[in-house]
Amino acid sequence: MVLQFLREQVENVISGVGQQKEITTNVMETIKGYIPMVQAAWIGGDADEFAADVMRKVIPAILELIAAIAGINLNLSKATSIVDQADAKVKSLASGISDVFNSIC
């Protein structure tokens, strides 16, 4: 079986993952936007504690998710680069072998 790198599919995945990162960032910003609204409608210490919990627990968790999503694209890009380097090396080796055979014939 010959390995085949399907660049177009990998690029589609990278694009889709990037879109998911953007969506997650937008969700985080929406959640942050709700905090003042909740505090305006819900008066008291519980409202303040809710806002603090969101900023202390929810937002950091979303930031971790965003970082993990970004890591996927970083690793896919690194893998693509490695494949490109390997392809170039194989082409160079094949060309060298071809030159040797041509000089023999």
Backbone as JSON Lines, residues from 0, in Angstrom:
{"i":0,"aa":"M","n":[0.85,-1.18,0.0],"ca":[0.0,0.0,0.0],"c":[0.9,1.24,0.0]}
{"i":1,"aa":"V","n":[0.58,2.16,-0.85],"ca":[1.33,3.41,-0.95],"c":[0.61,4.48,-0.14]}
{"i":2,"aa":"L","n":[1.4,5.22,0.65],"ca":[0.81,6.32,1.42],"c":[0.58,7.5,0.51]}
{"i":3,"aa":"Q","n":[-0.53,8.16,0.72],"ca":[-0.85,9.33,-0.09],"c":[-1.3,10.45,0.83]}
{"i":4,"aa":"F","n":[-0.69,11.61,0.67],"ca":[-1.04,12.78,1.46],"c":[-2.1,13.56,0.7]}
{"i":5,"aa":"L","n":[-3.26,13.67,1.29],"ca":[-4.37,14.36,0.64],"c":[-4.42,15.8,1.14]}
{"i":6,"aa":"R","n":[-3.58,16.62,0.53],"ca":[-3.4,18.01,0.98],"c":[-4.72,18.77,1.03]}
{"i":7,"aa":"E","n":[-5.55,18.61,0.04],"ca":[-6.81,19.36,0.0],"c":[-7.69,19.01,1.21]}
{"i":8,"aa":"Q","n":[-7.75,17.74,1.55],"ca":[-8.56,17.33,2.7],"c":[-7.96,17.87,4.0]}
{"i":9,"aa":"V","n":[-6.64,17.84,4.11],"ca":[-5.99,18.39,5.32],"c":[-6.25,19.89,5.41]}
{"i":10,"aa":"E","n":[-6.17,20.58,4.3],"ca":[-6.44,22.02,4.3],"c":[-7.9,22.3,4.67]}
{"i":11,"aa":"N","n":[-8.82,21.44,4.24],"ca":[-10.23,21.59,4.63],"c":[-10.4,21.4,6.13]}
{"i":12,"aa":"V","n":[-9.69,20.42,6.68],"ca":[-9.76,20.19,8.13],"c":[-9.2,21.4,8.87]}
{"i":13,"aa":"I","n":[-8.06,21.91,8.42],"ca":[-7.46,23.09,9.05],"c":[-8.44,24.26,9.02]}
{"i":14,"aa":"S","n":[-9.09,24.44,7.91],"ca":[-10.08,25.52,7.79],"c":[-11.25,25.3,8.74]}
{"i":15,"aa":"G","n":[-11.76,24.08,8.78],"ca":[-12.89,23.77,9.66],"c":[-12.53,23.94,11.13]}
{"i":16,"aa":"V","n":[-11.33,23.52,11.5],"ca":[-10.89,23.68,12.88],"c":[-10.75,25.17,13.21]}
{"i":17,"aa":"G","n":[-10.24,25.94,12.27],"ca":[-10.14,27.39,12.47],"c":[-11.51,28.02,12.67]}
{"i":18,"aa":"Q","n":[-12.49,27.55,11.93],"ca":[-13.85,28.06,12.1],"c":[-14.4,27.71,13.49]}
{"i":19,"aa":"Q","n":[-14.09,26.51,13.95],"ca":[-14.55,26.11,15.28],"c":[-13.9,26.96,16.36]}
{"i":20,"aa":"K","n":[-12.65,27.3,16.16],"ca":[-11.96,28.18,17.12],"c":[-12.65,29.54,17.16]}
{"i":21,"aa":"E","n":[-12.98,30.07,16.01],"ca":[-13.66,31.36,15.93],"c":[-15.04,31.3,16.59]}
{"i":22,"aa":"I","n":[-15.78,30.23,16.34],"ca":[-17.1,30.06,16.96],"c":[-16.97,30.01,18.47]}
{"i":23,"aa":"T","n":[-15.99,29.26,18.96],"ca":[-15.78,29.14,20.4],"c":[-15.41,30.49,21.01]}
{"i":24,"aa":"T","n":[-14.59,31.25,20.31],"ca":[-14.23,32.59,20.78],"c":[-15.47,33.48,20.85]}
{"i":25,"aa":"N","n":[-16.32,33.39,19.84],"ca":[-17.55,34.18,19.84],"c":[-18.48,33.78,20.99]}
{"i":26,"aa":"V","n":[-18.56,32.49,21.28],"ca":[-19.38,32.02,22.4],"c":[-18.84,32.61,23.71]}
{"i":27,"aa":"M","n":[-17.52,32.59,23.86],"ca":[-16.92,33.14,25.08],"c":[-17.26,34.63,25.22]}
{"i":28,"aa":"E","n":[-17.15,35.37,24.14],"ca":[-17.46,36.8,24.18],"c":[-18.94,37.04,24.5]}
{"i":29,"aa":"T","n":[-19.8,36.18,23.98],"ca":[-21.23,36.29,24.28],"c":[-21.48,36.05,25.76]}
{"i":30,"aa":"I","n":[-20.84,35.02,26.3],"ca":[-21.0,34.73,27.73],"c":[-20.52,35.91,28.56]}
{"i":31,"aa":"K","n":[-19.37,36.47,28.2],"ca":[-18.87,37.64,28.93],"c":[-19.87,38.8,28.87]}
{"i":32,"aa":"G","n":[-20.52,38.94,27.72],"ca":[-21.5,40.01,27.55],"c":[-22.74,39.84,28.42]}
{"i":33,"aa":"Y","n":[-23.06,38.6,28.77],"ca":[-24.23,38.35,29.61],"c":[-23.99,38.71,31.08]}
{"i":34,"aa":"I","n":[-22.77,38.73,31.5],"ca":[-22.48,38.99,32.92],"c":[-23.07,40.33,33.38]}
{"i":35,"aa":"P","n":[-22.82,41.44,32.68],"ca":[-23.42,42.7,33.13],"c":[-24.95,42.68,33.1]}
{"i":36,"aa":"M","n":[-25.51,41.97,32.13],"ca":[-26.98,41.9,32.06],"c":[-27.54,41.14,33.25]}
{"i":37,"aa":"V","n":[-26.89,40.05,33.61],"ca":[-27.34,39.27,34.76],"c":[-27.18,40.09,36.03]}
{"i":38,"aa":"Q","n":[-26.07,40.79,36.18],"ca":[-25.85,41.59,37.36],"c":[-26.85,42.74,37.47]}
{"i":39,"aa":"A","n":[-27.29,43.27,36.33],"ca":[-28.27,44.36,36.35],"c":[-29.64,43.85,36.78]}
{"i":40,"aa":"A","n":[-29.96,42.61,36.41],"ca":[-31.28,42.06,36.72],"c":[-31.3,41.3,38.04]}
{"i":41,"aa":"W","n":[-30.16,40.87,38.5],"ca":[-30.07,40.03,39.69],"c":[-29.18,40.76,40.7]}
{"i":42,"aa":"I","n":[-29.79,41.32,41.68],"ca":[-29.08,42.18,42.62],"c":[-28.74,41.38,43.88]}
{"i":43,"aa":"G","n":[-27.51,41.58,44.35],"ca":[-27.11,40.94,45.59],"c":[-25.8,40.2,45.44]}
{"i":44,"aa":"G","n":[-25.36,39.64,46.55],"ca":[-24.1,38.91,46.6],"c":[-24.07,37.71,45.69]}
{"i":45,"aa":"D","n":[-25.22,37.05,45.54],"ca":[-25.26,35.89,44.65],"c":[-24.96,36.27,43.21]}
{"i":46,"aa":"A","n":[-25.44,37.43,42.8],"ca":[-25.16,37.9,41.43],"c":[-23.67,38.14,41.25]}
{"i":47,"aa":"D","n":[-23.06,38.74,42.24],"ca":[-21.62,39.0,42.16],"c":[-20.84,37.69,42.16]}
{"i":48,"aa":"E","n":[-21.27,36.73,42.97],"ca":[-20.6,35.43,43.01],"c":[-20.76,34.69,41.69]}
{"i":49,"aa":"F","n":[-21.96,34.8,41.09],"ca":[-22.18,34.19,39.78],"c":[-21.21,34.77,38.76]}
{"i":50,"aa":"A","n":[-21.09,36.09,38.73],"ca":[-20.19,36.75,37.78],"c":[-18.75,36.32,38.03]}
{"i":51,"aa":"A","n":[-18.37,36.25,39.3],"ca":[-17.01,35.83,39.64],"c":[-16.77,34.38,39.21]}
{"i":52,"aa":"D","n":[-17.75,33.5,39.42],"ca":[-17.61,32.09,39.01],"c":[-17.45,31.97,37.5]}
{"i":53,"aa":"V","n":[-18.22,32.75,36.78],"ca":[-18.1,32.7,35.32],"c":[-16.69,33.1,34.91]}
{"i":54,"aa":"M","n":[-16.18,34.18,35.48],"ca":[-14.85,34.66,35.11],"c":[-13.74,33.75,35.66]}
{"i":55,"aa":"R","n":[-14.0,33.1,36.78],"ca":[-12.98,32.26,37.42],"c":[-12.97,30.83,36.88]}
{"i":56,"aa":"K","n":[-14.14,30.34,36.46],"ca":[-14.24,28.93,36.06],"c":[-14.57,28.75,34.58]}
{"i":57,"aa":"V","n":[-15.61,29.41,34.11],"ca":[-16.09,29.17,32.75],"c":[-15.13,29.75,31.71]}
{"i":58,"aa":"I","n":[-14.76,31.0,31.87],"ca":[-13.91,31.65,30.87],"c":[-12.55,30.96,30.75]}
{"i":59,"aa":"P","n":[-11.87,30.63,31.87],"ca":[-10.61,29.89,31.72],"c":[-10.78,28.54,31.02]}
{"i":60,"aa":"A","n":[-11.89,27.86,31.29],"ca":[-12.13,26.57,30.62],"c":[-12.31,26.77,29.11]}
{"i":61,"aa":"I","n":[-13.01,27.82,28.75],"ca":[-13.19,28.11,27.31],"c":[-11.86,28.49,26.68]}
{"i":62,"aa":"L","n":[-11.05,29.27,27.41],"ca":[-9.73,29.63,26.89],"c":[-8.86,28.4,26.68]}
{"i":63,"aa":"E","n":[-8.95,27.42,27.58],"ca":[-8.22,26.16,27.4],"c":[-8.69,25.44,26.15]}
{"i":64,"aa":"L","n":[-10.01,25.43,25.94],"ca":[-10.56,24.79,24.74],"c":[-10.06,25.49,23.48]}
{"i":65,"aa":"I","n":[-10.06,26.81,23.49],"ca":[-9.57,27.58,22.33],"c":[-8.1,27.25,22.07]}
{"i":66,"aa":"A","n":[-7.31,27.16,23.13],"ca":[-5.89,26.82,22.97],"c":[-5.72,25.41,22.41]}
{"i":67,"aa":"A","n":[-6.56,24.48,22.87],"ca":[-6.49,23.11,22.36],"c":[-6.85,23.07,20.87]}
{"i":68,"aa":"I","n":[-7.86,23.81,20.5],"ca":[-8.26,23.86,19.09],"c":[-7.14,24.46,18.25]}
{"i":69,"aa":"A","n":[-6.53,25.53,18.75],"ca":[-5.41,26.15,18.03],"c":[-4.25,25.16,17.91]}
{"i":70,"aa":"G","n":[-4.05,24.34,18.93],"ca":[-2.99,23.33,18.9],"c":[-3.2,22.3,17.81]}
{"i":71,"aa":"I","n":[-4.45,21.97,17.55],"ca":[-4.75,21.02,16.47],"c":[-4.24,21.59,15.15]}
{"i":72,"aa":"N","n":[-4.56,22.85,14.88],"ca":[-4.12,23.45,13.61],"c":[-2.61,23.6,13.57]}
{"i":73,"aa":"L","n":[-2.0,23.94,14.69],"ca":[-0.55,24.04,14.73],"c":[0.09,22.7,14.38]}
{"i":74,"aa":"N","n":[-0.42,21.64,14.98],"ca":[0.14,20.31,14.71],"c":[-0.14,19.84,13.28]}
{"i":75,"aa":"L","n":[-1.31,20.17,12.76],"ca":[-1.59,19.82,11.36],"c":[-0.65,20.56,10.42]}
{"i":76,"aa":"S","n":[-0.38,21.82,10.72],"ca":[0.55,22.6,9.89],"c":[1.96,22.04,9.98]}
{"i":77,"aa":"K","n":[2.38,21.65,11.19],"ca":[3.71,21.05,11.34],"c":[3.78,19.73,10.57]}
{"i":78,"aa":"A","n":[2.74,18.93,10.65],"ca":[2.73,17.65,9.94],"c":[2.8,17.88,8.44]}
{"i":79,"aa":"T","n":[2.08,18.87,7.94],"ca":[2.12,19.19,6.51],"c":[3.53,19.6,6.1]}
{"i":80,"aa":"S","n":[4.17,20.38,6.93],"ca":[5.54,20.8,6.65],"c":[6.49,19.6,6.62]}
{"i":81,"aa":"I","n":[6.32,18.7,7.54],"ca":[7.16,17.49,7.58],"c":[6.95,16.66,6.32]}
{"i":82,"aa":"V","n":[5.71,16.51,5.89],"ca":[5.42,15.76,4.66],"c":[6.08,16.45,3.47]}
{"i":83,"aa":"D","n":[5.99,17.77,3.41],"ca":[6.61,18.5,2.3],"c":[8.12,18.3,2.29]}
{"i":84,"aa":"Q","n":[8.75,18.35,3.47],"ca":[10.19,18.13,3.56],"c":[10.56,16.71,3.13]}
{"i":85,"aa":"A","n":[9.76,15.74,3.56],"ca":[10.02,14.34,3.19],"c":[9.87,14.16,1.68]}
{"i":86,"aa":"D","n":[8.84,14.77,1.1],"ca":[8.65,14.69,-0.35],"c":[9.85,15.26,-1.1]}
{"i":87,"aa":"A","n":[10.34,16.4,-0.64],"ca":[11.49,17.03,-1.29],"c":[12.72,16.14,-1.19]}
{"i":88,"aa":"K","n":[12.91,15.53,-0.02],"ca":[14.07,14.65,0.16],"c":[13.97,13.41,-0.73]}
{"i":89,"aa":"V","n":[12.78,12.82,-0.79],"ca":[12.58,11.63,-1.63],"c":[12.8,11.98,-3.1]}
{"i":90,"aa":"K","n":[12.3,13.13,-3.54],"ca":[12.5,13.55,-4.93],"c":[13.98,13.73,-5.22]}
{"i":91,"aa":"S","n":[14.69,14.31,-4.28],"ca":[16.13,14.51,-4.44],"c":[16.86,13.17,-4.54]}
{"i":92,"aa":"L","n":[16.51,12.24,-3.65],"ca":[17.13,10.91,-3.68],"c":[16.81,10.18,-4.98]}
{"i":93,"aa":"A","n":[15.56,10.26,-5.41],"ca":[15.16,9.6,-6.65],"c":[15.9,10.2,-7.84]}
{"i":94,"aa":"S","n":[16.04,11.51,-7.83],"ca":[16.77,12.16,-8.9],"c":[18.23,11.73,-8.92]}
{"i":95,"aa":"G","n":[18.82,11.59,-7.74],"ca":[20.21,11.13,-7.64],"c":[20.38,9.73,-8.18]}
{"i":96,"aa":"I","n":[19.43,8.85,-7.82],"ca":[19.48,7.47,-8.3],"c":[19.31,7.43,-9.82]}
{"i":97,"aa":"S","n":[18.41,8.26,-10.31],"ca":[18.2,8.33,-11.75],"c":[19.46,8.79,-12.48]}
{"i":98,"aa":"D","n":[20.14,9.76,-11.9],"ca":[21.4,10.23,-12.5],"c":[22.45,9.13,-12.52]}
{"i":99,"aa":"V","n":[22.51,8.32,-11.45],"ca":[23.47,7.22,-11.4],"c":[23.17,6.21,-12.49]}
{"i":100,"aa":"F","n":[21.87,5.82,-12.63],"ca":[21.5,4.86,-13.65],"c":[21.76,5.4,-15.04]}
{"i":101,"aa":"N","n":[21.49,6.67,-15.25],"ca":[21.75,7.28,-16.57],"c":[23.23,7.3,-16.9]}
{"i":102,"aa":"S","n":[24.07,7.49,-15.89],"ca":[25.51,7.5,-16.16],"c":[26.04,6.12,-16.46]}
{"i":103,"aa":"I","n":[25.38,5.07,-15.95],"ca":[25.77,3.68,-16.19],"c":[25.38,3.28,-17.62]}
{"i":104,"aa":"C","n":[24.25,3.72,-18.06],"ca":[23.74,3.3,-19.38],"c":[24.34,4.04,-20.5]}
